């Protein structure tokens, strides 16, 4: 009879490169009062040496000598199966490894401190074998004992997804914050045709990870939303310009023309100038058209500046809230913060044709004027059903985390 410990198991596991690192060194340090008989201990030690040198299949074959010994104690069974599980894992024999470690997990010789790692090892083995139901079972056991195991939590979500359990994966991803997790949730929502959920997740991505692709998808969905008002097309382009998503000559031209139609020549001129600065305007066969728009914007701006006082008096006399609001926005675009007062007055009149759109413009104007906190407060109050609240929310996201 000999005293036998699981010596060198840490080296065995290092050679194996096991995904879920079973704490072999921890097991090898446990002293048992029982003895291991030589007829079991000798082939077991030889199997461990074979595994340590990378000869895993030979190690498994050597263990058969230990298996043949009758009347094995619980400790002897435990040590044999532990060695078998390690060698089989490295040899790619998942079924053998799983059977062995399941016996290890059920053994009375396994300490409570070691059990979670064995459970984790079984989850890894079943994942490798693509036996997702069993993998999920063991991952859940790990998480039951350690709910804060983030690696296994992520693995559970991945396994749900790979096995087609999309509802379960989506439930686990609620409250996710990392970009990868949010991307997975968005992908699941697309697969489930959950449009509302997808947009909510996309908003979280754009807010925390402001990439052009997220923003482009969001704005395209706003424009395509049933009931979207075409009067907000310019507002969509304003946000795109802030996000640096206006790049083509036709886009600069369209936006400049829409700004002129809205009575905001100062904004139109800035847009055209930006197009020239970017090299999108002023070149090619349409260079003449570009210049004509620029000249028109400059002339219109000069006329507006000259007649601003008269226009303001007329709008006020006629209680024209829309006229006052548009004039105020144009003044802010021209660098005159006093335009905010006209917009406030217009909102108080309460006679605007599209009050929520007016409020949206007021919030954006406050941002342009450098009043960020006030802008966010105004934008959060925007309601409506034609795209106004979405644009207000996206402006808030941009203000809080600009591209």
Beta strands, then each sheet from edge to edge (+ up, - down):
end
